Amino acid sequence: MVSLVPAIDRAIRVLHLFRNGGQQEYGVSEISRLLDLNKSTAHNILNTLAHHNFLVQNEMTRRYRLGPALAELGGLVRSQIDMRAVARPYLRRLMEQTNASIMLGTLGKATITIIDKDEPLSDVRVAASIGMQLPFCAGSFGKVFLAYLPDDVVEELLVNPGLKTFTPTSITDIDQYRNALATVRRQGYAVDDNQEYLLDVGAISVPVFAPAPVSSEGDGNGLGREVVAVITLVNFSSRLSPAKIAEYVPYVVEAGREISENLGVSMDYQISKAER
């Protein structure tokens, strides 16, 4: 049985409250009640965490919110993690579950770069090379990146370099594309089942999140997060029927969730039966 240091355990419980409690700020009395702590003890913990910048007190309300020290530590953890090493076992598992090509990409200024992949041994497969670059709006890959970028960055990309026509079904209307991004944000993944980027090829893409500065737009409780990579399952359209897509989406979503959690972001994707 693990032996816990009571004072440290209580302080960590306070920090976890901000992740799980659904509020950005809490007062002393509220924390005392929610965590079943003596009010004086809660006050001392909050003062100590604020002294070290893990919390910040709102001078107007006297309530506490998460502080910059957490973002600094999160950034340090992220800088020391090899994302490819973290993701690799999940890419392999996903490839084995689906017998499809799996790619991990990052977004630069206006291009997506494939930084890792795993492919089935079959001679007939959709292949890509590590280091290969794709346009920012490449099918479901691009939609997931853009769905979580700030609005001003998205609008700039949609104007310059702008949406491209890759196939007859590529989305080039900006309003239609914005609607597609809203769908991605709502359901947590993107599907190209209409050959929007490559003829006879379909794809399923999900985001990989990592910690971002507390001020970044995130999950609503002050814990910022940002998309640092996208996982994309790619296969021939003939092998990605609606039934197969419904079967594979949960696998791809689970891989993105687990990689994100290994990078320090708590995720909780909810996929409704209708979306599947």
Residue pairs with C-beta under 8 A, 6 or more apart in sequence:
7 45
10 35
10 37
10 41
10 45
11 45
11 48
11 49
13 35
14 31
14 35
14 42
14 45
14 46
14 49
15 49
15 54
15 66
15 70
17 26
17 31
17 34
17 35
18 24
18 26
18 65
18 66
18 221
18 222
18 223
19 221
19 223
19 266
21 34
21 221
22 220
22 221
23 221
24 65
24 66
24 220
24 221
24 222
25 58
25 61
25 63
25 64
25 65
26 34
26 63
26 64
27 61
27 62
27 63
27 64
28 39
28 42
28 43
28 46
29 39
30 63
31 37
31 42
31 46
31 64
32 38
32 39
32 41
32 42
35 42
37 45
46 55
46 57
46 64
49 55
49 64
49 67
50 56
50 57
50 64
50 67
52 69
53 67
53 68
53 69
54 66
54 67
54 69
54 70
55 64
55 65
55 66
55 67
56 64
56 65
56 66
56 67
56 68
57 63
57 64
58 64
58 65
65 222
66 214
66 222
66 223
67 214
68 213
68 214
70 214
70 223
71 211
71 212
71 213
71 214
71 224
74 210
74 211
74 212
74 264
75 211
75 213
77 211
77 263
77 264
78 210
78 211
78 228
78 263
78 264
81 262
81 263
83 104
83 115
83 208
83 210
83 228
83 229
83 259
83 263
84 104
84 115
84 116
86 259
86 262
86 263
87 104
87 116
87 208
87 229
87 231
87 259
88 116
88 118
90 231
90 255
90 258
90 259
91 102
91 104
91 116
91 117
91 118
91 231
91 255
92 118
93 255
94 100
94 102
94 118
94 231
94 233
94 251
94 252
94 255
95 101
95 102
95 118
95 119
95 120
97 248
97 251
98 233
98 235
98 248
98 251
99 120
99 122
100 120
100 125
100 126
100 233
100 234
100 235
100 239
100 240
100 248
101 117
101 118
101 119
101 120
101 125
101 126
101 127
101 128
101 233
101 234
101 235
102 117
102 118
102 119
102 231
102 232
102 233
102 234
103 114
103 116
103 117
103 128
103 141
103 231
103 232
103 234
104 114
104 115
104 116
104 117
104 208
104 229
104 230
104 231
104 232
105 112
105 113
105 114
105 115
105 134
105 141
105 229
105 230
105 232
106 112
106 113
106 115
106 228
106 229
106 230
107 113
107 136
107 145
107 227
107 230
110 135
110 136
110 157
110 161
111 133
111 134
111 135
111 136
112 133
112 134
112 135
112 136
112 138
112 141
112 142
112 145
112 230
113 131
113 132
113 133
113 134
114 128
114 129
114 130
114 131
114 132
114 133
114 134
115 130
115 131
115 229
116 130
117 128
117 129
117 130
119 125
119 127
124 236
125 235
126 201
126 234
126 235
126 236
128 234
134 141
134 142
135 142
135 161
135 164
135 166
136 142
136 145
136 146
136 157
136 161
137 143
137 146
137 157
137 163
137 164
137 177
138 166
138 197
139 166
139 190
139 192
139 196
139 197
139 198
139 203
139 205
140 190
140 191
140 192
140 196
140 197
140 203
140 204
140 205
140 232
141 190
141 197
141 203
141 205
141 230
141 232
143 180
143 181
143 184
143 190
143 205
144 184
144 189
144 190
144 205
144 206
144 207
144 227
144 230
145 207
145 227
145 230
146 154
146 157
146 181
147 181
147 182
147 184
147 185
147 190
147 207
148 185
148 207
148 226
148 227
149 157
149 227
150 217
154 181
158 174
158 177
163 170
163 171
163 172
163 173
163 174
163 177
164 170
164 172
165 172
166 196
166 197
166 198
167 195
167 196
167 197
167 198
167 199
169 194
169 195
169 196
170 196
170 197
171 177
171 180
171 196
180 190
183 190
184 190
187 271
187 272
187 275
188 206
188 207
188 253
188 269
188 270
188 271
189 204
189 205
189 206
189 249
189 252
189 253
189 256
189 271
190 204
190 205
190 206
191 202
191 203
191 204
191 205
191 245
191 249
192 201
192 202
192 203
192 204
192 205
193 202
193 237
193 240
193 242
193 245
195 201
195 202
195 237
197 203
200 236
200 237
200 238
201 234
201 235
201 236
201 237
202 234
202 235
202 236
202 237
202 240
202 245
203 232
203 233
203 234
203 235
203 240
204 232
204 233
204 240
204 245
204 248
204 249
204 252
205 230
205 231
205 232
205 233
205 252
206 230
206 231
206 252
206 253
206 255
206 256
207 227
207 229
207 230
207 256
207 260
208 227
208 228
208 229
208 230
208 231
208 256
208 259
208 260
208 263
209 225
209 226
209 227
209 228
209 260
209 263
209 265
209 267
210 225
210 226
210 228
210 260
210 263
210 264
210 265
211 223
211 224
211 225
211 263
211 264
211 265
212 218
212 224
212 225
212 226
213 224
214 222
214 223
214 224
215 224
216 224
216 225
216 226
217 224
218 224
218 225
218 226
219 225
223 265
223 266
225 260
225 265
228 263
229 259
231 252
231 255
231 256
231 259
233 248
233 252
240 248
246 276
249 271
249 275
249 276
250 271
250 276
253 269
253 271
256 267
256 269
257 267
257 268
257 269
260 267
261 267
